[in-house]
Amino acid sequence: MDTKYYLIDASKLPLGRFSTQAAFLLMGKNDPNYAPNVVANNVVIIINSDKLYLTGTKELSKKYYRHSGYPGGIKERDFADMKKSDSTEIIKMAIRGMIPHNRLETDLLKHLKIFKGSEHTFAKQKIEEVHPVKSGKAGLQDAKFNGVKND
């Protein structure tokens, strides 16, 4: 199978909207020969991660938690701090939560390439750009997501 490359611009859609599209492509659900036990040959390239945004007041109120495993070892960071330090990690965490948590998880994430700016290292590849899709019923009726028609 040939490797397909898909480009998503993080500055055009909120985090959750383009993350679902990226997870969909990573799992290979756009392929008619989709199988949940096979890693698809899709590479998803996300650019402009430094221009990432959330809707509403979530940019001020969203928190990311992790725990060391020791009593009182919970660590908390807000969205603004994460975006300043490493905006690619926010995207990786969002997409990781949307793919199956099984043996294929690490292999799927290896096909995810995230870049802070608009420049990427896949310029020589044949890349298909993923266009933003509207949400709701209107988006389902006129969605042009990778050439798949929704009924």
Secondary structure, 3 states (H helix, E strand, C coil): CCCEEEEEECCCCCHHHHHHHHHHHHHCCCCCCCCCCCCCCEEEEEECHHHCCCCCCHHHHCEEEEECCCCCCEEEEEHHHHHHHCHHHHHHHHHHCCCCCCCCHHHHHHCEEECCCCCCCCCCCCEEECCCCCCHHHHHHCCCCCCCCCC
